[in-house]
Amino acid sequence: MNKLHEVVEHVIAKERQKLKPSTFDVRKQYLTQLAEHGDLIGETAPSQKLYDSFVARADTPDLRFQLFHAVRFVDAEAKTLAFTPEGRLYNEPSLPSAEETDAFFRNISFPIPEGSIDLGYLIRWAEKEMMYLQLTPSTNGQYMKAWRELYCRLYTRGNTAYTKKALKDFVDDAVQQNQCGTLHMWKLKIRRRAVNVLLETAETGHFEWKLFLSKGIHCGDESVENLREQYRSFIESKNLEGSTIVLYDYSFRLLIEEAGIQSIGDLEKMGPGQIQSMIKKLSERLSLNSRRTIFPVIRQVLKYLYAGGFIREDYSGIILSPNHQRMHLRPYITSSDEQQLISVINDSPLRTRAMMRMALRLGLRDIDICNLRFSQIDWQNDRIVLEQEKTNVVLYLPLLEDVGNALMDYILNERPKVSKDYPYVFLRTQAPYRKVSTLYNTCSKLMEKAGVSTVNGTSHGVHVCRYTLTHKLLKAKVPHQVITDTLGHVSKESDKPYLSMEEEMLRECPLDFSLIGQKYWEGGGSHV
């Protein structure tokens, strides 16, 4: 009797003790088929090749279920640590229970030394620490799936102890899979965040929800990565906004990547040719607006590298910002397109309806809609009173009936239940339930779904709604002062771009072409 038949006989003996006769007969049938299949293909011991070949025979879901379980029992008995066709272990290791984890951590202090505990305990502790976020079951499931993938990875390598290197290798492998096209970006993000949760929990014993900036992304060798961290510390010392720090860090990595820098030595050898090649690559890769944003930042990075002695010359002067002539006419959507957009909005979630109505009917800026507070809605007097984020000027607007109804419908029937003290009206649909940061993506997708195209441009953000309201008011010959008050402008200069939308008056402004070609001095010359 070979090894395969021996293992199968042991499994059959165990199953006979646990199952009813009818169920046991079916189980025995498929286990016996597995041993016979091994004889057929020349596999004398349990192996991954045997399992893959056996499961591949299934041509129906029911048969696959039976073959799968036969393999699972043999794999557990033989401890072959085999993988399913989907890439998961047939027999995944179990994690400690919540009770076992609580008992284990009673005598553990933080930070946890590397290699001192089994990662399974840390995973259970991190899961408990995240309960206060009240994440949806599906989101919790995604985190646990990522943690189990990490734990199974270590289990198959024979060491499930917690180490930072093991966690980093897991993320690096995910990044590589994403670059090869075998792992979706959203899966990479959830794995990276799941690892960050474990690292913070191991360090402090707690987890606090935050935006993880791109510190997990590396560039070049260790020396270049250290330089990047040094540069990041430099810009953080300037008390810049988080989004600005991310932009500077991203621009630094773009420079390193597109210039082909792998080490500090490569920086020292860098010359004008590499800078020009980098500019060409970035020009092909980035849109015009992105180049206008990123090129000036790369100039600052080059100045920093020159001041620090990392490059021989100050190459910042080689990079010129692209010239971009902005159109003076503001984009808006026609009445028919607006009706199509409203029709799509009416089929959207309640939060989207309320926010988009505020944009279309009141002309509010994106940031003012997202930052709307309960204290700014005067229900008794049917008005909205808010201090504009851009100008700090108080704006008074009527609470139109359809806007007020949409707001109330969202607040009563869809808004997540949060602390009564939380002041903001519009919240994220997933925990943690904080205020919405922008309406741009929502507006853009709605306009695309409605098939809306703007007049005077291709814009599709919330500001198009503001321009559209202005165009309607101008067309209705509403006095300019009323429009200024509605938009919340402080200076008349702010009105000029909007007044360019007053098409009928603009048609009266062009100069008469009749003078072109006529003589205008005695010498006989002509005006050409």
Residue pairs with C-beta under 8 A, 6 or more apart in sequence:
1 9
2 38
2 44
2 45
3 44
3 45
3 46
4 35
4 38
4 43
4 44
4 45
4 46
4 50
5 35
5 38
7 45
7 46
7 74
7 77
7 78
8 31
8 32
8 34
8 35
8 74
10 77
11 31
11 73
11 74
11 77
12 27
12 28
12 31
12 32
14 77
15 24
15 27
15 28
15 31
15 73
16 24
16 28
19 27
26 66
27 69
27 70
30 66
30 67
30 69
30 70
31 70
31 73
31 74
33 54
33 67
33 70
34 50
34 54
34 67
34 70
34 71
34 74
37 50
37 53
37 54
37 57
38 44
38 50
41 49
41 50
41 53
43 49
43 50
43 53
45 78
46 74
46 75
46 77
46 78
46 80
46 82
47 80
47 82
48 80
48 82
48 83
51 71
51 74
51 75
51 80
51 82
51 90
52 85
54 67
54 70
54 71
55 64
55 67
55 68
55 71
55 84
55 85
56 85
57 63
57 67
58 64
58 67
58 68
68 84
68 90
71 82
71 90
72 90
72 91
75 81
75 82
75 90
75 91
76 90
76 91
81 89
81 91
81 155
81 156
82 89
82 90
83 89
83 90
84 90
88 152
89 152
89 155
89 156
92 148
92 152
92 155
93 120
93 151
93 152
93 155
93 160
95 120
95 123
95 124
95 148
95 151
96 104
96 118
96 120
96 121
96 124
97 124
98 124
98 128
100 121
100 124
101 121
101 124
101 125
101 128
104 117
104 121
105 121
105 125
108 117
110 202
110 203
110 204
110 205
111 202
111 203
111 204
112 122
112 162
112 202
112 203
114 161
114 162
114 163
114 164
115 161
115 162
115 163
116 161
116 162
117 161
117 162
118 160
118 161
118 162
119 150
119 151
119 154
119 160
119 161
119 162
119 166
119 198
120 151
120 160
122 162
122 198
122 201
122 202
123 144
123 147
123 151
123 198
125 201
125 205
126 147
126 197
126 198
126 201
126 207
127 140
127 143
127 144
127 147
129 197
129 201
129 205
129 206
129 207
130 140
130 143
130 197
130 207
133 209
133 431
133 432
134 431
134 432
134 433
135 143
135 430
135 431
136 430
136 431
139 430
139 431
142 190
143 190
143 193
143 194
143 197
146 190
146 191
146 194
146 195
147 194
147 198
149 170
149 191
150 166
150 167
150 170
150 191
150 194
150 195
151 160
153 170
154 160
154 161
154 166
159 166
162 198
162 202
164 199
167 195
167 198
167 199
168 195
170 191
170 195
171 191
171 192
171 195
171 216
174 183
174 187
174 188
174 191
174 192
175 188
175 217
177 183
177 188
178 184
178 185
178 187
178 188
192 212
192 216
193 212
195 216
196 212
196 216
197 207
200 206
200 207
200 208
201 207
209 432
211 242
213 242
213 245
213 246
213 249
214 246
214 249
214 250
215 232
217 253
218 225
219 225
219 228
219 252
219 253
219 256
219 257
219 261
220 228
220 256
220 261
220 262
220 263
220 266
221 262
221 263
223 263
223 264
224 256
224 261
224 262
224 263
224 264
224 267
227 264
227 267
227 310
228 249
228 252
228 253
228 256
231 248
231 249
231 252
231 301
231 304
232 245
232 248
232 249
232 252
234 304
235 244
235 245
235 248
235 249
236 245
240 248
247 293
247 294
247 297
248 297
248 300
248 301
250 294
251 294
251 297
251 298
251 301
252 301
254 282
254 294
254 298
255 261
255 278
255 298
255 301
255 302
258 277
258 278
258 281
258 282
258 285
259 270
259 274
259 275
259 277
259 278
260 266
260 274
261 267
261 270
264 310
267 305
267 310
267 311
268 310
268 311
268 312
270 311
270 312
270 315
272 315
272 318
275 302
275 315
275 318
275 319
276 318
279 295
279 318
279 319
282 291
282 294
282 295
283 291
283 322
286 294
288 322
288 324
289 324
291 321
291 322
292 321
292 322
292 324
295 319
295 320
295 321
295 322
296 321
298 319
299 316
299 319
300 316
302 311
302 314
302 315
302 316
302 319
303 314
303 316
305 311
306 313
306 314
306 315
306 316
327 456
327 457
328 497
328 500
329 456
329 457
329 500
329 501
330 456
330 457
330 467
330 470
330 497
330 498
330 500
330 501
331 454
331 455
331 456
331 457
331 458
331 459
331 464
331 467
332 454
332 455
332 456
332 464
332 467
332 468
332 470
332 471
332 501
333 341
333 447
333 452
333 453
333 454
333 455
333 464
333 468
334 455
335 472
337 450
337 452
337 453
338 360
338 452
338 468
340 450
340 451
340 452
341 360
341 446
341 447
341 450
341 452
342 360
343 450
344 446
344 449
344 450
345 352
345 353
345 356
345 357
345 446
346 353
348 356
348 446
349 414
349 429
350 406
350 409
350 410
350 413
350 414
351 410
351 414
351 415
351 426
351 427
351 429
351 436
352 442
352 446
353 406
353 409
353 410
354 403
354 406
354 407
354 409
354 410
354 426
355 369
355 370
355 426
355 436
355 439
355 442
356 439
356 442
356 443
356 446
356 465
357 402
357 403
357 406
358 364
358 369
358 372
358 403
358 407
359 366
359 369
359 439
359 443
359 462
359 465
359 466
360 465
360 468
360 469
361 400
361 402
361 403
361 469
362 384
362 397
362 400
362 403
362 469
363 465
363 466
363 469
363 470
363 486
363 487
364 397
364 466
365 388
365 389
365 390
365 462
365 463
365 466
366 438
366 439
366 440
366 461
366 462
366 463
367 389
367 390
368 386
368 388
368 389
368 390
368 395
369 426
369 439
369 462
370 426
370 435
370 436
370 437
370 438
370 439
371 389
371 424
371 435
372 384
372 386
372 424
372 425
372 426
373 386
373 423
373 424
373 425
374 423
374 425
375 423
376 384
376 385
376 386
377 384
377 399
377 407
377 425
378 384
378 385
378 399
379 399
379 404
382 398
382 399
382 404
383 396
383 397
383 398
383 399
384 395
384 396
384 397
384 398
384 399
385 394
385 395
385 396
385 397
386 394
386 395
387 393
387 394
387 395
388 394
388 395
388 488
391 488
391 489
391 490
393 488
393 490
395 488
397 486
407 425
410 425
410 426
411 425
415 425
415 427
416 427
416 428
416 429
416 431
416 433
418 427
418 433
422 433
424 434
424 435
426 435
426 436
427 433
427 434
427 435
427 436
428 434
428 435
428 436
439 462
440 461
440 462
443 460
443 461
443 462
443 464
443 465
444 460
444 461
447 460
447 464
448 460
452 460
454 460
454 464
456 501
466 487
467 498
467 501
469 486
470 483
470 487
470 498
470 501
471 501
473 482
473 483
473 486
474 483
474 498
474 499
474 501
474 502
480 495
480 499
483 495
483 498
484 492
484 494
484 495
487 494
487 495
487 498
489 495
500 506
515 527
516 527
516 528
517 526
517 527
517 528
518 526
518 527
519 525
519 526
519 527
520 526
520 527
